[in-house]
Amino acid sequence: MAAGIVGRTLAHGVELLAEHDQELYGLLEREQLRQHETLAMVAAASVADPSVLACEASAAGNVTTEGYPGARYHAGCDVVDAVERLAVDRAKAAFGARYANVQPHSGSTANQVVLCSLLDPGDTVLGMGLKAGGHLTHGAAASMSGRFFTPVRYGLDGDGLIDYDAMAELARRHRPRLIFCGASAYPRAIDFGRFREVADEVGAYLVADISHIAGLVATGQHPSPVDVAHVTTTSTYKQLYGPRGGLILLGRDAETPTASGKPLAAAIQDAVFPYLQGTPRLNTVAAKARALARVAEPGFRALTQRIVLNASALAKELDRLGHRVLTGGTDTHMVLTDVGRRGLTGKIAEGSLEECRIVVNKNSIPGDRHGPRITSGVRLGTNVLALRGMGVTEMTECAELFDTVLDAVRPSGDRTYVLDEEVRGRVAGRVTELCRRFPLPDHPLPGR
Ligand SMILES: *Cc1c(COP(=O)(O)O)cnc(C)c1O
């Protein structure tokens, strides 16, 4: 057990929980076991290191305050000020940024902060459409971003790649005040420079949302937008393997004046608090600092290399097995497949795979004839597989298991299906074996 009062408190807390709340403790045990024994291929997922979880569970979360280090609205903040400064310094170092705000409660909040600090209600926002792979917060009708602002959406060309020319035409026609780039379901590299040219031409801010590819950006596996876009936002729990939260980064434009005359950095600083948020979660800020320290370690670069190699291998093998892989491959951690071609819906694929302990998510694909609860696509990612130490050989096996399940499903409608019993048992057994062979590093093995 860890020495010191932090370790003793956490250990005692777990003892108390197990003793006094067996119902809840049992659920948490089951969830951790599930993470050990399933093949997590959700592209937005990762598994945080136990040291990150420890920060999240720490007593730093007891500190109530508002404001920023050195300028808080409550006493008792000397120590958490140092924690937040550490997180900011590590974020700046990891991304080569001139300014970092580590307080946003989520990636969505980070995007709201950017919208609300730089725009007036009703201003036009140009973002990637949801079905093209964009995110809700980039102007979708279901989100405040599409309701308080005027959304215009760009999409993909016939090959499934971002249609940069059409995007530029839309920008010229609609003169947006802000352009979002970065996606939730797009497997290819994004040309941030091209977006910036268009933003400059029409006088818009460019915001790069790197939620999905932040780890690749931090290690140079994908070009960085930090000095290209006016603002860069990200979630911290996806490819940074951190806690649930968000981050806002500024590069070369940190001191560029906004419409009000305030420099961009000051505008963002004032928008996170007090404009949109109240008290920061300082335990989560500590966990972000820990995750960002791990990003700077040499092992993290090796991990992101494996992520990309694995995704390419997975795409190639799925293609070989006759699956339609969107864009014909990937440059990132993500592989998008069209299961509609196999006579299935995303909903049925997701459900049948989960019965075999393979966790994926259904996803809309370009031209999808189904809504977001059914879909015709499945989105896969290699963050967790690479973390487990799996390589190209295992991707062949993962693709084969995926294919075996989808081959053994007989749909009865858009949502319901029959899955062959023998296949279910056989694949689930192989998944368990694979997960035991490649355990989550530094996580204690489940005991029985
Ligand atoms: C996941 C995601 C977000 C939202 O992040 P949350 O932290 O879950 O709110 C924002 N933008 C993109 C592109 C994403 O993929």
The ligand as an SDF file (V2000), in Angstrom:
LIG
                    3D

 15 15  0  0  0  0  0  0  0  0999 V2000
  -16.0700   13.5220  -27.6250 C   0  0  0  0  0  0  0  0  0  0  0  0
  -16.0200   14.8070  -28.3710 C   0  0  0  0  0  0  0  0  0  0  0  0
  -16.3850   16.0100  -27.7540 C   0  0  0  0  0  0  0  0  0  0  0  0
  -17.0930   16.0570  -26.4210 C   0  0  0  0  0  0  0  0  0  0  0  0
  -16.3480   15.7690  -25.3750 O   0  0  0  0  0  0  0  0  0  0  0  0
  -17.0080   15.4670  -23.9360 P   0  0  0  0  0  0  0  0  0  0  0  0
  -15.7980   15.6290  -23.0640 O   0  0  0  0  0  0  0  0  0  0  0  0
  -17.5270   14.0880  -24.0050 O   0  0  0  0  0  0  0  0  0  0  0  0
  -18.0390   16.4840  -23.6980 O   0  0  0  0  0  0  0  0  0  0  0  0
  -16.2170   17.1860  -28.4550 C   0  0  0  0  0  0  0  0  0  0  0  0
  -15.7450   17.1780  -29.7110 N   0  0  0  0  0  0  0  0  0  0  0  0
  -15.4120   16.0380  -30.3510 C   0  0  0  0  0  0  0  0  0  0  0  0
  -14.8970   16.1070  -31.7490 C   0  0  0  0  0  0  0  0  0  0  0  0
  -15.5430   14.8160  -29.7080 C   0  0  0  0  0  0  0  0  0  0  0  0
  -15.2500   13.6800  -30.3500 O   0  0  0  0  0  0  0  0  0  0  0  0
  1  2  1  0
  2  3  1  0
  2 14  2  0
  3  4  1  0
  3 10  2  0
  4  5  1  0
  5  6  1  0
  6  7  2  0
  6  8  1  0
  6  9  1  0
 10 11  1  0
 11 12  2  0
 12 13  1  0
 12 14  1  0
 14 15  1  0
M  END
$$$$
